Amino acid sequence: MKASILKEINGNKEISNSFEINNKNRLDLESNNFNEINENTNKSYKSNFLLRIEDTDIQRSDEKYIKAILEGLSWLGLDFDGEIFFQSKQKEIHIKIAHELLEKGLAYKCYLSKSEVEEISKTGDKSLLRKWRDCKEIESSPKESRKYVIRFKMPVSGKAILNDSVRGKVEVNYEELYDFVILREDMTPTYLFACVIDDHKMGITNVVRGDDHLINTFSQNEIYKSMQWDIPKYSHIPLIHDEDGKKLSKRNSAVDINDYKRMGILPEAMFNYLIRLGWSHGNDEIISVEQAIEWFSLNGIGKSPARLNMDKLLHINSHYIKKSDDDKLVDLIKDYLNDKEKSGIVPKNWLMIKNAISELKIRSKTVQELKEMCVNYFGYNLPIYKKETISMSEEVHRFLQNWNAFDEEGLRREIKESGLKLKEVAHAIRYAFTGSQVSPSIFHIMSILGPELSKSRVSNFLTMSDNIEIQRKNI
């Protein structure tokens, strides 16, 4: 099942775009989706944003996949206009046109069995698929007892030429192509066939999609020619590869948009990152949705595959987290908590989190990291001390045991009276308060926790932690 997002011009059929999500049952990163989306939403066209679910393959179509696509679009803030266009509901039109082609001699019934097709595939000689191209039906067998598909007759000689707005002039020999199936044995249309009809019916004049569809374009254009329909303009965009330059797959990368949501990536950061993959606007790295709509042009698309870079994505995400409204982030954190974590943060501690969030967010790359800090700092009344060893001198250890004034003025005074320096005790206090060696200012955390909770954490840290290494001076 696939989904296409289409742009239809209000009262003007001269420019209407088709955008395809090559989703394989999810909204993923496999093609440079957001470059395509921005072309479809460019403000220079007063357009409608339409969604088409290409669900002609019954075996691969399921409500859960549609739900995943809609959730991904909603998360990214991509709101389509009107009702969803389901390709399966146009089945009768697809079948009617297939039989028109059959009657005109531009398509034929192919009686090759599935095992025969598999054997031909092994040979690599696709011309063998034309066995029934010029044959009549077998008279000795009743028609109803013979299963068949309907194949389209492709030219067998010469060259097909495509002028692509991204790749330029592309040529392919017709001998490299084959007679493709337009109706399956169960008389359902194939994606390759149905989307041509739907694009024509919907007045689509510009198709923007991943370059893995490039070879399909030459086959689909022959349908347009056979039906004497106008052929749309094409823009084939390079796919996204992983950090090693290989095609994205679930084995080596997160490919589902919803995976990034669960990871704690903000939708505006995801949008920003993807629009910059394979497209540029000068040296601008941080690009808002409004700027992307205003600036985007296919002229800025590169011809080489962009590489997914998680460090870059996390850098952009941290920028948007820092810019985010504090109350919005607190609400987001609640969405990321599991049941145990929710029960561990008592109501009064949410006030502490609200007071601390401005300091915590500047140290977080993802909402997940932000959530973990909040749970460690303000959940269960005690931080979770990890197995890492914290080293301190005997003097620092003794200071923590005898520390009484849990406010900034009192702490600075006691440190001075002990003959120590703030930097000597700060790392131990930070770890006692938070269970981490990275946190906001210890004074800020202490003011949020209050004297009682601050003292309790230091006391528990000293008695519960097995990972304190006392560094004794050699005499």
Secondary structure, DSSP 4 states (H G I P E B T S, - for coil): -EEEEEEEETT--SS-EEEEE--SSS-BSSB-HHHHHHHHT-TTS-EEEEEEEE---GGG--HHHHHHHHHHHHHTT-PPPSS-EEGGGGHHHHHHHHHHHHHTTSEEEE---HHHHHHHHHHT-GGGGGTTTTPPPPTTS-GGGS--EEEE----SSEEEEEETTTEEEEEEGGGS---EEE-TTSPBPHHHHHHHHHHHTT--EEEEEGGGHHHHHHHHHHHHHHTPPPPEEEEEPBEE-TTSPBP-TTTS--BHHHHHHHT--HHHHHHHHHTSSB--TT-----HHHHHHH--GGGB-SSPEE--HHHHHHHHHHHHHHS-HHHHHHHHHHH--HHHHHHS-HHHHHHHHHHHHHHGGG-SSHHHHHHHHHHHHSTTS----S--EEEEHHHHHHHHH----SHHHHHHHHHHHT--HHHHHHHHHHHHHSSS--S-HHHHHHHHHHHHHHHHHHHHHHH-S-EEEEPPP-
